């Protein structure tokens, strides 16, 4: 039931947000917005469907490798064949001049903050090499390529008016909200509903930090590193 309701709720919230932005934004481009929503639905399906029902799961594994690999693959292929460039989505090692030092500081702060939060929230876990390798690679590669890569670039094309326009930060805000809503933050039991706001607030804070790194450096390198370090820190706190 949650698998059906969560994407519907997420879609309604995103459409409402985009509707308000499009109404007041003079540089709106409806075609790109429709493309963004379609790709978001595709990514949601890949990451949740293959994780919830273990469809095409890799034998002998316990994590959603298939969903994450498909998520990264569609984003990479979309950029390769579409009007976007790899530089535009941040799929480049090159960093903006003068941005590396501050990006390292922010990444370190994210890691320490994640360790502290993980220490207070994470339950005891058993060590697994597969789990460690998954956290060190997949979350950042797949989710950053989609959210701070393709989705952010599409929304910049659709909503930004250039220069110091007040709409330039809407793409960052919308992708951050979409990233947070993508994480399951409520459960249904019959007619009762329970919320886990940590599953909403923490991705919201993390998404805001990752998009700042992306906009600041012009690259996905630091967002990927920070994202994977953050997820790994939660796991390590549960192990040690």
PyMOL commands that set and color helices and strands:
alter all, ss='L'
color gray80, all
select helices_A, chain A and resi 2-24+30-52+65-81+100-121+129-159+166-182+198-217+221-239
alter helices_A, ss='H'
color red, helices_A
select strands_A, chain A and resi 186-189+192-195
alter strands_A, ss='S'
color yellow, strands_A
deselect
rebuild
show_as cartoon
